[in-house]
Amino acid sequence: MNTLAASAEAILLLLGIAGVGYYMLARRIAGPEILPYLSTLALEVSLPLYVFAALVQQFDPKADPFWWTFPLWWIFFAAVTLILSLMLGKLFAPGIRREAVAALYLYNPLFVPLAVIVGLYGTTSAHVAELFLFTMFSVAFYFNFYPMLFRGRSGSIPGKTLTLDLKKLFNPLIRTTLLTLIIVLLGWDAGIPAVVVSIAQKVGDLAFTLVMLTLGGYIYLDLRTAGRIRWAQVIKFVLLKNVLFPFLFLGIVYALKLSDNVGLILILSAAAPPLSTIPILIGRQNGDVPISNQFLVGSFLFSILSIPGVISLFDLMKQYY
């Protein structure tokens, strides 16, 4: 019961902050122009500092000599979910098929799994560092790859194919992660003053708030022109993303008898709702933004039930390894 309550509370916390962001714009406490600044502050300042503080305090390569396998497991995860997304996308109407595939594939790699991990195991858990190792290349890959999902579509932005955007490839998050790994592996982290780590931690803690405020604000803007809710498509998407994906990875974890650490990260990643910026990315490809927003909101709301349920099943399954 503790697992159910703690994981549900973690999701509700994120949704509550998003609700505040929605309220800010709905009541005109802040204008839409603030959202890009909040997003930039979160992704280029706050989150990298959070990663720095977490790795310095919690990453111990001697305690886990197989730490280097986590990025490899992410490659496995990205390959399996791509195949699943392309196959399951055929279940959606042609007009929104690419939007469904993108929303299935581009999951929330950090904030939802991190919130659940912190809620269940605390901020000092080694799982926090493991999550950052697992996702260190995810942002660069997804933001460079997603235009490929819209190739050949009428009205898509010309020239948007698989290219390497060096700014995204070497974004502040990756640079900070790699630099901090080098520092820890060389043993230089012992010489970092405690106050520096504390400052990084305090600023890093803002990342959750900033990202979810931004998400709530963009949901408000999108819902103003969202039109009717396409219930059948949204329910279908939620069942695939929030139920089928994590259940398939439960089977994979059990079949391969993976360690608790790897299994937890894989299952949380599979159960996570779509990337919070998915409506923006789909909009850049002249896609159907309203349906992508409905996919996002529906998946986030259902994750209040689905993620606690999946984590509880994972805990039960571990007894039969």
C-alpha positions as CSV (number, residue, x, y, z in Angstrom):
1,M,0.0,0.0,0.0
2,N,2.9,2.3,0.7
3,T,4.1,1.8,-2.9
4,L,0.7,2.6,-4.3
5,A,0.3,5.7,-2.2
6,A,3.8,7.1,-2.6
7,S,3.8,6.7,-6.4
8,A,0.3,8.1,-6.8
9,E,1.3,11.1,-4.6
10,A,4.4,11.7,-6.8
11,I,2.2,11.9,-10.0
12,L,-0.4,14.1,-8.3
13,L,2.4,16.5,-7.2
14,L,3.4,17.0,-10.8
15,L,-0.1,17.4,-12.0
16,G,-0.8,19.9,-9.2
17,I,2.1,22.0,-10.2
18,A,0.9,21.9,-13.9
19,G,-2.5,23.0,-12.6
20,V,-0.9,26.0,-11.0
21,G,0.7,26.8,-14.4
22,Y,-2.7,26.5,-16.1
23,Y,-4.3,28.8,-13.5
24,M,-1.5,31.4,-13.9
25,L,-2.4,31.8,-17.6
26,A,-6.1,31.3,-17.2
27,R,-6.3,34.1,-14.6
28,R,-3.8,36.2,-16.6
29,I,-1.4,36.3,-13.7
30,A,1.3,35.7,-16.3
31,G,1.2,35.9,-20.1
32,P,2.1,33.2,-22.6
33,E,5.4,35.0,-23.4
34,I,6.8,33.7,-20.0
35,L,6.5,30.0,-21.0
36,P,9.6,29.8,-23.3
37,Y,11.7,31.5,-20.6
38,L,10.5,29.1,-17.9
39,S,11.3,26.1,-20.2
40,T,14.8,27.4,-21.0
41,L,15.6,28.1,-17.4
42,A,14.5,24.6,-16.5
43,L,16.2,22.6,-19.2
44,E,19.4,24.7,-19.6
45,V,20.1,25.8,-16.0
46,S,18.1,24.0,-13.4
47,L,18.0,20.5,-14.7
48,P,21.8,20.3,-15.5
49,L,22.5,21.5,-12.0
50,Y,20.2,18.9,-10.5
51,V,22.1,16.2,-12.5
52,F,25.4,17.6,-11.3
53,A,24.4,17.5,-7.6
54,A,22.8,14.1,-7.9
55,L,25.8,12.4,-9.6
56,V,28.3,14.0,-7.2
57,Q,26.4,12.9,-4.1
58,Q,24.9,9.5,-5.2
59,F,27.0,8.1,-8.1
60,D,29.5,5.6,-6.8
61,P,31.2,3.6,-9.6
62,K,32.9,1.3,-7.0
63,A,29.5,0.3,-5.5
64,D,28.0,-0.4,-8.9
65,P,30.7,-1.5,-11.4
66,F,28.1,-2.1,-14.1
67,W,26.9,1.6,-14.1
68,W,28.1,1.9,-17.7
69,T,25.4,-0.5,-18.9
70,F,22.5,1.9,-18.1
71,P,23.0,3.9,-21.3
72,L,23.1,0.6,-23.2
73,W,19.8,-0.4,-21.7
74,W,18.4,2.9,-22.9
75,I,19.4,2.0,-26.5
76,F,17.6,-1.3,-26.0
77,F,14.5,0.5,-24.6
78,A,14.5,3.1,-27.5
79,A,14.7,0.3,-30.1
80,V,11.9,-1.8,-28.6
81,T,9.6,1.2,-28.1
82,L,10.2,2.4,-31.6
83,I,9.1,-0.9,-33.1
84,L,6.1,-1.0,-30.8
85,S,5.1,2.6,-31.6
86,L,5.3,2.1,-35.4
87,M,3.3,-1.1,-35.1
88,L,0.6,0.2,-32.8
89,G,0.4,3.5,-34.7
90,K,-1.5,1.5,-37.4
91,L,-4.4,1.2,-35.0
92,F,-5.1,5.0,-35.4
93,A,-6.8,6.8,-38.2
94,P,-4.5,7.9,-41.0
95,G,-5.0,11.6,-40.2
96,I,-3.5,11.3,-36.7
97,R,-1.3,8.2,-37.1
98,R,2.0,10.1,-37.1
99,E,0.9,12.1,-34.0
100,A,0.0,8.9,-32.2
101,V,3.4,7.3,-33.1
102,A,5.3,10.3,-31.9
103,A,3.3,10.5,-28.7
104,L,3.8,6.8,-28.0
105,Y,7.5,7.0,-28.7
106,L,8.5,10.3,-27.2
107,Y,8.0,9.5,-23.5
108,N,8.8,11.7,-20.5
109,P,12.3,10.4,-19.7
110,L,13.1,12.3,-16.5
111,F,10.5,14.1,-14.5
112,V,7.8,11.5,-14.1
113,P,10.2,8.6,-13.4
114,L,12.3,10.9,-11.2
115,A,9.3,12.0,-9.2
116,V,8.2,8.4,-8.5
117,I,11.8,7.4,-7.5
118,V,12.1,10.3,-5.1
119,G,8.6,9.6,-3.7
120,L,9.4,5.9,-3.2
121,Y,13.1,5.9,-2.2
122,G,14.0,9.5,-1.3
123,T,16.3,12.1,-2.9
124,T,19.5,10.2,-1.9
125,S,18.6,7.0,-3.6
126,A,21.1,5.5,-6.0
127,H,18.2,5.1,-8.4
128,V,18.3,8.8,-9.1
129,A,21.9,8.7,-10.4
130,E,21.0,5.5,-12.4
131,L,18.1,7.3,-14.0
132,F,20.3,10.1,-15.2
133,L,22.8,7.5,-16.6
134,F,20.0,5.8,-18.4
135,T,18.6,8.9,-20.0
136,M,21.8,10.9,-20.6
137,F,21.5,10.6,-24.4
138,S,17.7,10.5,-24.7
139,V,16.9,14.2,-25.1
140,A,19.6,14.6,-27.8
141,F,18.3,11.6,-29.7
142,Y,14.6,12.2,-29.5
143,F,14.8,15.9,-30.5
144,N,17.0,15.0,-33.5
145,F,15.0,11.9,-34.5
146,Y,11.3,12.9,-34.2
147,P,11.1,14.7,-37.6
148,M,11.7,11.3,-39.2
149,L,8.3,10.2,-37.9
150,F,6.6,12.8,-40.1
151,R,8.6,12.2,-43.3
152,G,6.4,12.1,-46.4
153,R,3.5,13.8,-44.8
154,S,1.7,16.5,-46.8
155,G,2.3,19.8,-45.1
156,S,5.3,18.8,-43.1
157,I,8.1,21.2,-42.8
158,P,10.5,20.8,-45.8
159,G,14.0,19.5,-45.0
160,K,13.0,18.1,-41.6
161,T,14.8,14.7,-41.9
162,L,17.3,12.9,-39.7
163,T,20.0,15.5,-39.1
164,L,22.4,16.2,-36.3
165,D,21.6,19.4,-34.6
166,L,24.8,20.0,-32.6
167,K,23.1,22.4,-30.3
168,K,20.7,19.6,-29.2
169,L,23.4,16.9,-29.5
170,F,25.6,18.7,-27.0
171,N,23.0,20.4,-24.9
172,P,23.7,21.6,-21.4
173,L,22.3,18.4,-19.9
174,I,24.6,16.1,-21.8
175,R,27.6,18.3,-21.3
176,T,27.0,18.5,-17.5
177,T,26.3,14.7,-17.2
178,L,29.5,13.8,-19.1
179,L,31.6,16.4,-17.2
180,T,30.3,15.2,-13.8
181,L,30.9,11.6,-14.7
182,I,34.6,12.4,-15.6
183,I,34.9,14.3,-12.3
184,V,33.6,11.5,-10.2
185,L,35.5,8.7,-12.1
186,L,38.7,10.6,-11.5
187,G,37.9,11.1,-7.9
188,W,37.9,14.9,-8.1
189,D,34.4,15.2,-6.6
190,A,36.0,15.0,-3.1
191,G,37.5,18.4,-3.7
192,I,34.2,20.1,-4.6
193,P,33.1,22.4,-1.7
194,A,29.9,21.3,-0.1
195,V,28.4,24.8,-0.6
196,V,28.8,24.4,-4.4
197,V,26.9,21.2,-4.3
198,S,24.2,22.7,-2.1
199,I,23.8,25.6,-4.5
200,A,23.5,23.3,-7.4
201,Q,20.9,21.2,-5.5
202,K,18.8,24.1,-4.5
203,V,18.7,25.6,-8.0
204,G,18.2,22.1,-9.5
205,D,15.2,21.4,-7.3
206,L,13.4,24.1,-9.3
207,A,13.5,22.0,-12.4
208,F,10.3,20.0,-11.5
209,T,8.4,23.2,-10.8
210,L,9.5,25.1,-13.8
211,V,8.8,22.3,-16.3
212,M,5.4,21.5,-14.9
213,L,4.4,25.1,-14.7
214,T,5.3,25.4,-18.4
215,L,3.4,22.3,-19.2
216,G,0.3,23.6,-17.5
217,G,0.6,26.9,-19.3
218,Y,0.9,25.3,-22.7
219,I,-2.1,23.0,-22.0
220,Y,-4.2,26.1,-21.3
221,L,-3.2,27.7,-24.6
222,D,-3.8,24.5,-26.5
223,L,-7.2,23.7,-24.9
224,R,-8.6,27.1,-25.9
225,T,-8.6,25.8,-29.5
226,A,-8.7,22.1,-28.9
227,G,-12.3,21.6,-30.1
228,R,-14.2,18.4,-29.2
229,I,-12.5,15.6,-27.3
230,R,-11.9,12.6,-29.5
231,W,-12.7,10.1,-26.7
232,A,-12.2,6.9,-28.7
233,Q,-8.7,7.9,-30.0
234,V,-7.7,9.1,-26.5
235,I,-8.9,6.0,-24.7
236,K,-7.1,3.8,-27.3
237,F,-3.9,5.8,-26.8
238,V,-4.0,5.7,-23.0
239,L,-4.6,1.9,-23.0
240,L,-1.6,1.4,-25.3
241,K,0.8,3.9,-23.7
242,N,-0.1,3.5,-20.0
243,V,-1.1,-0.2,-19.9
244,L,0.3,-2.2,-22.8
245,F,3.8,-0.6,-22.9
246,P,4.6,-1.2,-19.2
247,F,3.1,-4.7,-19.2
248,L,5.3,-5.7,-22.1
249,F,8.3,-4.5,-20.3
250,L,7.2,-6.3,-17.1
251,G,7.4,-9.4,-19.3
252,I,10.8,-8.5,-20.7
253,V,12.2,-7.8,-17.2
254,Y,10.9,-11.1,-15.9
255,A,12.0,-13.1,-18.9
256,L,15.6,-11.7,-18.8
257,K,15.7,-11.8,-15.0
258,L,17.1,-8.3,-14.9
259,S,18.3,-6.7,-11.7
260,D,16.0,-4.7,-9.6
261,N,17.8,-1.5,-10.6
262,V,17.6,-2.0,-14.3
263,G,14.1,-3.4,-14.1
264,L,12.8,-0.4,-12.2
265,I,14.2,2.1,-14.6
266,L,12.9,0.2,-17.7
267,I,9.4,-0.2,-16.3
268,L,9.1,3.4,-15.0
269,S,10.2,4.6,-18.5
270,A,7.7,2.4,-20.2
271,A,4.9,3.6,-17.9
272,A,5.7,7.3,-18.2
273,P,3.3,9.5,-20.2
274,P,4.4,11.3,-23.3
275,L,7.1,14.0,-23.4
276,S,5.6,17.2,-22.0
277,T,6.6,19.2,-25.1
278,I,5.0,16.7,-27.5
279,P,2.3,19.2,-28.7
280,I,5.1,21.8,-29.4
281,L,7.1,19.3,-31.4
282,I,4.1,18.1,-33.4
283,G,3.1,21.7,-34.0
284,R,6.5,22.3,-35.6
285,Q,5.7,19.5,-38.1
286,N,2.3,21.1,-38.9
287,G,0.7,18.1,-37.1
288,D,-2.6,17.9,-35.2
289,V,-1.7,19.7,-32.0
290,P,-5.2,19.4,-30.4
291,I,-5.1,15.6,-30.5
292,S,-1.5,15.4,-29.3
293,N,-2.5,17.6,-26.3
294,Q,-5.5,15.3,-25.6
295,F,-3.1,12.3,-25.7
296,L,-0.8,14.0,-23.3
297,V,-3.4,15.1,-20.8
298,G,-5.2,11.8,-20.9
299,S,-2.0,9.8,-20.4
300,F,-0.9,12.0,-17.5
301,L,-4.3,11.7,-15.7
302,F,-4.4,8.0,-16.1
303,S,-0.9,7.6,-14.9
304,I,-2.2,8.4,-11.4
305,L,-3.6,4.9,-11.4
306,S,-1.4,3.1,-13.9
307,I,2.1,3.9,-12.6
308,P,1.3,2.9,-9.0
309,G,-0.3,-0.3,-10.3
310,V,2.7,-1.2,-12.5
311,I,5.2,-0.6,-9.7
312,S,3.2,-2.7,-7.3
313,L,3.2,-5.5,-9.9
314,F,6.9,-5.1,-10.3
315,D,7.4,-5.5,-6.5
316,L,5.2,-8.6,-6.5
317,M,7.0,-10.1,-9.6
318,K,10.4,-9.7,-8.0
319,Q,9.4,-12.4,-5.4
320,Y,9.2,-15.0,-8.2
321,Y,12.7,-14.4,-9.8
